[in-house]
Amino acid sequence: MALTWRAAVLAALGIVAVAVVPATGTVLLWALVVLVVCVLDAALAASPRRVEVSRRLPSAVRLTEPAVSTLTLRNVSGRRLRALVRDAWAPSTGAVDPRHRVDLPDGDGTLVRTTLVPTRRGDAHADRVTIRSVGPLGVAARQASLEVPGRLRVLPEFASRRHLPSRLARLRELDGRAAVQVRGAGTEFDSLREYVIGDDVRSIDWRASARRADVVVRTWRPERDRRVLVILDTGRTSAVRVFDAPRIDASIEAALLLTALAARAGDRVELLAYDRRVRARVAGTSGAQVMSAMADALANAQPDLLETDWTGVVAQVRRRLSQRALVVLLTALDPAAVEQGLLPVVGQLAERHQVVLASVADPEVAALARGREDVSAVFDAAAAERTELDRAAVGVRLRQRGVEVVEALPDELAPRLADTYLALKAAGRL
């Protein structure tokens, strides 16, 4: 039984009775009256357990976009239902006004809606629905919490999609420019053109030249239907917070933008989230389905406090890729982690594939490097400078092994990675 503010007012009125008849018996009598009124009012209230409740939810919603949880209530208690209904959700779902007042005659029903604005990726599960049924006097209430399961999948925000139109325009330019045409094995034939000084004589098409009485050469274009494998590092370094958000969030944004761009270019994109085991995988999808599959798989991708097994990553790549492909490593350019884990094995990847390492830069390190206010700030600046030098040295060693290194702030990583993809495509390196 729950008491309302009216019960407190009723009890306070006992002061008047005590003032008129100042005796212990008056206090006890008034307390008994209040108790009887509360019990009787609660007994006359509709039973909250005899309310039929069902829930309707969208299957998924993007981070920061609103979704609506709809509860269908039907009163089958045999009495009029005057109640406060609370649709409980975790704080990260951002439930707006989850409490609703309802007044239902017996046999009637209604809908109550709670707006959710999630602030965290992943699966959000509904808590119980609490119904507080108030008696006809409004003094006391009966309360029950009912299990009404519900799951809302919160997909990544994909805020970097604002960069997609400009990159698609550049992709169309690349498809139509002769400058992207290259000659050599492993590319797709495009057209014939007249020979000019400086062309490789091995590209001359002698049969076509004989028919046209001119020397013509074959031109080639980067192949469509290339394989792009995006490897998302979910190890401990991805849990570092940059701009008050985990590093993995910026990596996910970069993966989504690259997937959208590569899919439009006709490439086959796959995803592997890995630390010491496979956390998520997308393979065998293409066209319009690849983006939804990527978003769904990345919704629950969370960092784990484990050291990433890069030998296992190489084994996974070998198992999935038999031909040359673009392998994108979304990880941290952390000197210690790279030197001990990635650097010894990355050459095995670069021998057969075009490898790109994309990493989120930490602006706080650059800010510390500029500090000169006092002795402590100078020591911090020296440590930051040393860290930057170590990162630069690791980047040089990776490039020496044939790895393209992209490092940028969280908001800039996705467009920078997309630009790198377009540059590699323009150079015929994919």
PyMOL commands that set and color helices and strands:
alter all, ss='L'
color gray80, all
select helices_A, chain A and resi 5-12+14-20+24-44+48-50+91-93+159-176+178-180+201-203+206-212+236-239+247-264+289-299+310-320+335-352+363-369+375-400+410-426
alter helices_A, ss='H'
color red, helices_A
select strands_A, chain A and resi 2-3+51-56+60-62+67-75+81-87+95-96+99-104+109-116+122-125+129-134+140-146+151-155+188-194+216-221+227-233+241-242+245-246+268-274+278-282+326-330+354-360+403-408
alter strands_A, ss='S'
color yellow, strands_A
deselect
rebuild
show_as cartoon
